Amino acid sequence: MTIAITGASGQLGRLAIAHLKTLVDPSRIIGLARDPAKLADLGITARRFDYTRPEGMAEALAGVETLALISSSDFNDRVGQHRNVIEAAKAAGIKWILYTSILKADRSPMLIAHDHRATEEIIAASGIPATILRNSWYTENWTGTLGGAIAAGAVIGAAGEARFTPATRADYAQALAVVVADPAHRGKVYELAGEESFTLADLAAEVSRQIGKPLPYNNLPGDAYQGILESFGLPGGFAQVLVDVDQRAGEGWLQDDSGSLARLLGRPTVRLSDAVAVALA
């Protein structure tokens, strides 16, 4: 069974491939990326693959039986980009497709869930047997910006007392590798989240504990938070999505206690304290 992973040069893709190499013969793995040269260090076959260029996609999938579609990080017509991939997969005769979606995508009102729900529908309509990995929020979405928060003197957001159950990128990547390596997961939908539930105030308190000085969480009105995000250089549309995430999280859309992720990993998910320590190191 030949396995191809899109977005292979991205952070999630690289981690997933590294773990997959411990589960299957590396000769069975194909990394798909806009610049195959960026995969040279992974020790796998690399092929050129651009979500925005449907021409040549099917050829790049020649001989592939299983395709892991890592969702595009480009918010400019993500659904169209994903459709390009799915249509190419069908043309290439892919036997099984996996997709990295978002938690509760089939019913979530969050703006960020719309593209994922549409993509899931396109996959279902394609007739290709599929597995959907619905990932909760990534812990790195916060820990990746801790330097700026510490410098500014506060963690900011618009989530109020909303509780999140995020997981680290490494946890999601390992889960992808575990699933794509085993056809027994075909046809399944997994809601994936960390085992630890916390608020942004809890996050700030943990950072405070580790740096040895107070770091408060400042909860802001949505419009004020969006203005700050845009002042950092984020496009208005993306800033709006992030504000919506915070505000909708209070309704439970990024919280899950199913334990599915830990069961796939065969171990506990990474704790907040450990993720913060890694980010601060």
Salt bridges, closest charged atoms under 4 A:
ASP41 OD2 - ARG14 NH2 2.36
ASP50 OD2 - ARG53 NE 3.83
GLU55 OE2 - ARG53 NH1 3.86
ASP106 OD1 - ARG107 NH1 2.90
ASP106 OD1 - ARG134 NH1 3.33
ASP115 OD2 - ARG78 NE 3.39
GLU120 OE1 - ARG134 NH2 2.71
ASP171 OD1 - ARG267 NH2 2.72
GLU191 OE2 - ARG134 NH1 2.83
GLU196 OE2 - ARG271 NH2 3.35
ASP202 OD2 - ARG163 NH2 3.65
GLU206 OE2 - ARG209 NH2 2.62
ASP244 OD1 - ARG248 NE 3.88
GLU251 OE1 - ARG248 NH1 3.17
